[in-house]
Amino acid sequence: MAYIDRNIVIPIDDGCAQSMEDVVTVSPKFQVVIPARLRQQLGLHPGAKLQAMVYAGQLLFVPVPALRSLRGALAGIDTAVPRDESDRV
């Protein structure tokens, strides 16, 4: 179960007012459709992964980046690690 520390959650005001267009209905199969405006705003596409969690009584869906999109994210970091002579490398 995911845990979010309330002390580090930073509210973000992106200037988007919520409207009735953003209200979704849960189907009999417990499915929901994410409104087009929100899909475009988050860059969601078919097959995108979302992490679902409950926080403060709210259901949150957080986009999970594809591993491929993280390629090169650590480019340029120093990978030299001081080792003891007893290290098995």
Helices and strands as residue ranges (DSSP letters): G 6-8, G 20-22, H 36-42, E 49-55, E 58-64, G 67-70
